[in-house]
Amino acid sequence: MADAKWLEISLEVDGELAEAVAEVLDRFTTGGVVVESGVAYMDDEDQGTPSGPVKVFGYLVIDANIEENRRRW
């Protein structure tokens, strides 16, 4: 897999949908998913609050089965 090529699947969703989308994406991708959220800071002492849309990423290995995997979506 070190020399494998990957197809990135990414979706930008509302924060409320991110967990559900990540669960579905995880069923079809290799090695899990990544969830990325923006953070807003109110002041210097604020630890941050998630804000804005959330991006959910997953990756498919590009191999002989790629077309079959894409159809499953």
Sequence and secondary structure as in RCSB ss.txt:
>XXXX:A:sequence
MADAKWLEISLEVDGELAEAVAEVLDRFTTGGVVVESGVAYMDDEDQGTPSGPVKVFGYLVIDANIEENRRRW
>XXXX:A:secstr
 TT EEEEEEEEE TTTHHHHHHHHHHHSSS EEEEEEEE SSTT   EEEEEEEEEEEEEESTTHHHHHHH 
